[in-house]
């Protein structure tokens, strides 16, 4: 074995194993097809339904991330369509995320995602972008496309922008920040400002998908 090969072997041998999802009391586990993407990067996605509550699952996954040596960013604003917890494997450059939806029967559906942070493909935004938007992230998963970003503009300015551009695109305003065009429904959520003066925005478009079940708040995950 050459010295470079030995050094590589020692490095890999000393690194922890790749993170593996461990969801207890699984009822269903369904991979999501059609090569979803997150901000132009390929993403693997699964929908898993568990008998555990969202609170217990969030706490467990946060502890699993820490035990595996992953980094959990402190700033994880819960203003997305669903509460979530995310972590990053800095050695392999893979991000992991879990979104939690509380079902009416008391079970929890988790959307588990893995994104290769070193891969990159050319992508275009999945929705019109508000002028001056910061930290724009686009996602395209099955029947749902979304764009998230933050801005210094007031929520009413954001809503006015989308009212104009979506109206010109043939969408009808159905109230509460939602516009419809045929089977498509686009919802704009603008919350804030936060303590730093930023408004967080989610623009989500679904094609013929039913509205999600009501979601309860769940506690924050442990962090470094």
BELWO-V107419 format. One record per residue. N is the residue number from 0. RES is the residue in three letters. PHI is phi in degrees with one decimal (* if undefined). PSI is psi in whole degrees, 0 to 359 (none if undefined). Layout:
n->{N:N}
res->{RES:RES}
phi->{PHI:PHI}
psi->{PSI:PSI}
//
This chain:
n->{0:1:2:3:4:5:6:7:8:9:10:11:12:13:14:15:16:17:18:19:20:21:22:23:24:25:26:27:28:29:30:31:32:33:34:35:36:37:38:39:40:41:42:43:44:45:46:47:48:49:50:51:52:53:54:55:56:57:58:59:60:61:62:63:64:65:66:67:68:69:70:71:72:73:74:75:76:77:78:79:80:81:82:83:84:85:86:87:88:89:90:91:92:93:94:95:96:97:98:99:100:101:102:103:104:105:106:107:108:109:110:111:112:113:114:115:116:117:118:119:120:121:122:123:124:125:126:127:128:129:130:131:132:133:134:135:136:137:138:139:140:141:142:143:144:145:146:147:148:149:150:151:152:153:154:155:156:157:158:159:160:161:162:163:164:165:166:167:168:169:170:171:172:173:174:175:176:177:178:179:180:181:182:183:184:185:186:187:188:189:190:191:192:193:194:195:196:197:198:199:200:201:202:203:204:205:206:207:208:209:210:211:212:213:214:215:216:217:218:219:220:221:222:223}
res->{UNK:UNK:UNK:UNK:UNK:UNK:UNK:UNK:UNK:UNK:UNK:UNK:UNK:UNK:UNK:UNK:UNK:UNK:UNK:UNK:UNK:UNK:UNK:UNK:UNK:UNK:UNK:UNK:UNK:UNK:UNK:UNK:UNK:UNK:UNK:UNK:UNK:UNK:UNK:UNK:UNK:UNK:UNK:UNK:UNK:UNK:UNK:UNK:UNK:UNK:UNK:UNK:UNK:UNK:UNK:UNK:UNK:UNK:UNK:UNK:UNK:UNK:UNK:UNK:UNK:UNK:UNK:UNK:UNK:UNK:UNK:UNK:UNK:UNK:UNK:UNK:UNK:UNK:UNK:UNK:UNK:UNK:UNK:UNK:UNK:UNK:UNK:UNK:UNK:UNK:UNK:UNK:UNK:UNK:UNK:UNK:UNK:UNK:UNK:UNK:UNK:UNK:UNK:UNK:UNK:UNK:UNK:UNK:UNK:UNK:UNK:UNK:UNK:UNK:UNK:UNK:UNK:UNK:UNK:UNK:UNK:UNK:UNK:UNK:UNK:UNK:UNK:UNK:UNK:UNK:UNK:UNK:UNK:UNK:UNK:UNK:UNK:UNK:UNK:UNK:UNK:UNK:UNK:UNK:UNK:UNK:UNK:UNK:UNK:UNK:UNK:UNK:UNK:UNK:UNK:UNK:UNK:UNK:UNK:UNK:UNK:UNK:UNK:UNK:UNK:UNK:UNK:UNK:UNK:UNK:UNK:UNK:UNK:UNK:UNK:UNK:UNK:UNK:UNK:UNK:UNK:UNK:UNK:UNK:UNK:UNK:UNK:UNK:UNK:UNK:UNK:UNK:UNK:UNK:UNK:UNK:UNK:UNK:UNK:UNK:UNK:UNK:UNK:UNK:UNK:UNK:UNK:UNK:UNK:UNK:UNK:UNK:UNK:UNK:UNK:UNK:UNK:UNK:UNK:UNK:UNK:UNK:UNK:UNK}
phi->{*:-72.2:-60.8:-59.5:-66.4:-65.6:-61.7:-64.0:-62.4:-64.1:-63.4:-69.1:-66.3:-84.8:-86.2:-66.1:-66.2:-60.3:-65.0:-126.1:-63.0:-131.8:-101.2:-78.7:49.1:-75.6:-99.7:-139.0:-143.6:-123.1:-69.0:-94.1:-89.4:60.7:35.5:-64.6:-139.6:-130.4:53.8:84.1:-99.9:-63.4:-137.1:-97.3:-138.1:-136.1:-110.4:-123.2:-108.0:-125.7:-76.9:-70.9:-74.9:-61.9:-62.3:-67.3:-66.3:-63.2:-63.1:-63.7:-64.9:-60.2:-67.5:-62.1:-59.3:-65.0:-64.0:-82.9:80.6:-84.2:-95.1:-105.5:-57.9:-69.5:-88.3:-128.7:-61.2:-92.7:-108.6:-81.2:-56.9:-133.9:-60.8:-153.5:-138.4:-139.2:-150.8:-129.1:-91.6:-71.0:-77.0:-98.9:56.4:-126.5:-103.9:-122.6:-142.8:-133.6:-104.7:-119.0:-121.2:-84.0:-88.0:-65.2:-86.3:92.1:-79.3:-125.6:-98.5:-105.2:-101.5:-100.0:-123.4:-131.3:-122.3:-81.0:-73.3:-90.2:-88.0:-152.8:-128.0:-70.4:-140.3:-117.4:-57.2:-85.9:-155.1:-57.4:-101.4:-63.1:-57.5:82.8:-65.0:-117.9:52.9:-76.6:-129.1:-107.0:-132.4:-137.9:-130.7:50.2:-87.8:-123.7:-120.8:-147.5:-132.8:-121.9:-164.4:-129.4:-152.8:-86.9:-71.1:-74.2:-53.9:-66.6:-68.5:-63.3:-63.2:-64.8:-60.9:-71.9:-60.7:-72.8:-70.0:-72.7:-62.0:-67.5:-85.9:96.1:-83.3:-105.1:-73.1:-105.7:90.7:57.0:74.5:-119.2:-126.6:-127.2:-143.0:62.8:-84.6:-87.8:-130.7:-116.0:-118.3:-114.4:-116.1:-125.4:-122.4:133.0:-76.5:-84.7:-64.3:-97.0:88.6:-97.8:-101.0:-98.4:-124.7:-125.3:-116.0:-121.8:-117.2:-119.7:-112.4:68.7:-95.2:-71.2:-65.7:-67.6:-65.9:-55.5:-117.8:-86.7:-69.5:-124.9:-67.3:-67.6:-78.5:-65.0:-140.0:-67.7}
psi->{129:161:314:320:321:318:318:317:317:322:313:324:329:350:145:160:158:145:138:130:137:90:121:154:55:134:318:148:105:118:145:130:190:46:69:162:156:113:39:356:142:144:137:137:139:147:119:130:131:154:345:156:160:323:313:321:318:316:315:313:322:318:323:318:312:319:329:0:20:157:126:110:140:322:96:76:132:49:17:173:329:148:153:167:142:155:163:133:101:340:316:354:55:134:145:138:147:124:145:125:123:122:161:334:7:350:171:131:124:134:107:123:146:127:130:107:343:347:151:134:157:130:159:150:144:358:159:141:131:134:132:11:145:150:54:130:125:143:145:102:110:238:8:129:143:156:131:146:175:158:160:350:156:153:322:329:320:313:323:321:311:330:321:309:323:325:319:334:3:10:148:133:118:10:162:36:20:137:145:142:104:232:354:142:126:128:133:120:122:113:142:193:156:189:340:3:10:144:130:131:137:127:112:129:127:149:99:19:142:157:144:155:154:142:131:155:143:151:159:151:156:149:169:none}
//
